[in-house]
Amino acid sequence: MSERLQPGDTAPAFTLPDADGNEVSLAGHAGRKVIVYFYPAALTPGCTKQACDFTDNLELLAGAGYDVIGVSPDKPEKLAKFREKEDLRVTLVGDPEKKVLEAYGAFGEKKLYGKTVTGVIRSTVIVDEQGTVERALYNVRATGHVAKLIKDLEI
């Protein structure tokens, strides 16, 4: 099981393909705060709700200085379908090898319907302008998470 990040940790660097196959890196967002959120799978109900919530609040978050990157183990082709179907405006990147998910502590054992399984742990990591972890939230709920985040960040 991967280690969970703590405030003050250096956020692991990454470069992953987006829905169009273009490379997106954390370093490319230096000087801005970044909300990196990890979700299990594109085109599933909970993940759709969460991605739509981020999209609906993107202008508010951007206005407060935050960029948003969604990470899942999906391939770019599936991310493109997800983006088109749901009219998403958040940056979605794929991590099929799960290296970034593991580096961020967002992959490992979790409870699913009372059973212990290994998979993506729905998580959100807030990275500051210098690349340091400001907050690391694990086992977040798909519904209501974005509203709670906005409240907690006092946006």
C-alpha positions as CSV (number, residue, x, y, z in Angstrom):
1,M,0.0,0.0,0.0
2,S,1.3,3.4,-0.9
3,E,2.1,6.1,1.7
4,R,-0.4,8.9,2.1
5,L,0.9,12.4,1.6
6,Q,1.0,14.9,4.5
7,P,0.9,18.7,4.5
8,G,4.4,20.0,4.0
9,D,5.5,17.1,1.8
10,T,6.8,17.9,-1.7
11,A,4.1,16.9,-4.2
12,P,5.4,14.1,-6.4
13,A,6.2,15.4,-9.9
14,F,4.2,13.9,-12.8
15,T,3.6,14.1,-16.5
16,L,0.6,12.2,-17.9
17,P,-1.4,12.3,-21.1
18,D,-4.7,14.2,-21.2
19,A,-7.8,13.3,-23.1
20,D,-6.2,14.6,-26.3
21,G,-2.9,12.7,-25.7
22,N,-1.1,15.9,-24.8
23,E,1.3,15.8,-21.9
24,V,0.2,17.6,-18.7
25,S,2.8,18.0,-15.9
26,L,2.5,19.3,-12.4
27,A,5.6,21.5,-13.2
28,G,3.6,23.1,-15.9
29,H,1.4,24.7,-13.2
30,A,4.3,26.1,-11.1
31,G,3.3,29.4,-9.6
32,R,-0.4,28.4,-9.3
33,K,-2.2,26.4,-6.7
34,V,-3.3,23.0,-8.1
35,I,-6.2,20.8,-6.9
36,V,-5.2,17.3,-8.0
37,Y,-8.1,14.9,-7.6
38,F,-8.0,11.1,-8.0
39,Y,-11.1,9.2,-9.1
40,P,-11.6,5.5,-9.9
41,A,-13.1,5.5,-13.4
42,A,-14.5,7.8,-16.1
43,L,-18.1,7.4,-17.1
44,T,-19.3,6.0,-13.8
45,P,-22.0,7.8,-11.7
46,G,-20.0,9.0,-8.7
47,C,-17.0,10.1,-10.8
48,T,-19.3,11.9,-13.3
49,K,-21.0,13.8,-10.4
50,Q,-17.6,14.8,-9.0
51,A,-16.2,15.9,-12.4
52,C,-19.3,17.9,-13.2
53,D,-19.1,19.6,-9.7
54,F,-15.5,20.6,-10.5
55,T,-16.5,21.8,-14.0
56,D,-19.4,23.8,-12.5
57,N,-17.1,25.5,-10.1
58,L,-14.0,25.9,-12.4
59,E,-14.4,29.7,-12.8
60,L,-14.7,30.2,-9.1
61,L,-11.7,28.0,-8.4
62,A,-9.6,29.6,-11.2
63,G,-10.5,33.0,-9.9
64,A,-9.1,32.1,-6.5
65,G,-5.9,30.9,-8.2
66,Y,-6.5,27.2,-8.4
67,D,-6.0,24.9,-11.4
68,V,-7.8,21.5,-11.4
69,I,-6.4,18.2,-12.7
70,G,-8.4,15.0,-12.4
71,V,-6.4,11.7,-12.5
72,S,-7.7,8.2,-13.1
73,P,-6.3,5.0,-14.4
74,D,-8.2,5.5,-17.7
75,K,-6.6,5.7,-21.1
76,P,-6.9,9.1,-23.0
77,E,-9.5,7.7,-25.4
78,K,-11.9,7.0,-22.5
79,L,-11.2,10.4,-21.0
80,A,-12.1,12.1,-24.3
81,K,-15.4,10.2,-24.4
82,F,-16.0,11.2,-20.8
83,R,-15.2,14.9,-21.5
84,E,-17.4,15.0,-24.6
85,K,-20.4,13.1,-23.1
86,E,-20.5,15.2,-19.9
87,D,-19.2,18.5,-21.4
88,L,-16.3,18.7,-18.9
89,R,-13.9,21.6,-18.8
90,V,-11.5,20.2,-16.1
91,T,-8.2,18.8,-17.2
92,L,-8.4,15.0,-17.1
93,V,-5.2,12.9,-17.3
94,G,-4.8,9.1,-17.5
95,D,-2.5,7.0,-15.3
96,P,-3.0,3.4,-16.6
97,E,0.2,2.2,-14.9
98,K,-1.0,3.8,-11.6
99,K,2.4,5.2,-10.8
100,V,1.1,8.7,-10.0
101,L,-1.9,7.2,-8.1
102,E,0.5,5.2,-6.0
103,A,3.0,8.2,-5.5
104,Y,0.1,10.3,-4.1
105,G,-1.2,7.5,-1.8
106,A,-4.4,7.3,-3.9
107,F,-4.2,3.6,-4.8
108,G,-4.4,0.7,-2.3
109,E,-6.7,-1.2,0.0
110,K,-10.2,0.3,0.5
111,K,-13.6,-0.9,1.6
112,L,-16.2,-1.4,-1.1
113,Y,-19.6,-2.7,-0.1
114,G,-18.1,-4.1,3.1
115,K,-15.3,-6.0,1.3
116,T,-11.6,-5.1,1.3
117,V,-10.4,-4.5,-2.3
118,T,-7.4,-2.9,-3.9
119,G,-8.2,0.1,-6.1
120,V,-8.2,3.8,-6.5
121,I,-8.9,5.7,-3.3
122,R,-11.0,8.8,-4.1
123,S,-8.6,11.5,-2.9
124,T,-7.8,15.2,-3.4
125,V,-4.4,16.8,-2.9
126,I,-4.0,20.6,-2.8
127,V,-0.6,21.7,-4.0
128,D,0.7,25.2,-3.4
129,E,2.5,27.5,-5.8
130,Q,5.9,26.0,-4.8
131,G,4.8,22.4,-5.3
132,T,4.3,21.6,-1.6
133,V,1.3,19.7,-0.4
134,E,-1.1,22.1,1.4
135,R,-3.8,19.5,2.1
136,A,-4.2,15.8,1.4
137,L,-7.7,14.4,1.7
138,Y,-8.4,10.7,1.4
139,N,-11.6,8.6,1.1
140,V,-13.6,11.7,0.1
141,R,-17.2,11.4,-1.1
142,A,-18.0,12.0,-4.7
143,T,-21.1,14.0,-3.9
144,G,-20.7,17.3,-2.0
145,H,-16.9,17.1,-2.0
146,V,-16.3,20.2,-4.2
147,A,-18.7,22.3,-2.2
148,K,-17.0,21.3,1.1
149,L,-13.6,22.0,-0.5
150,I,-14.7,25.5,-1.5
151,K,-15.9,26.1,2.0
152,D,-12.7,24.7,3.6
153,L,-10.5,26.8,1.3
154,E,-12.6,29.8,2.1
155,I,-13.2,30.7,-1.5
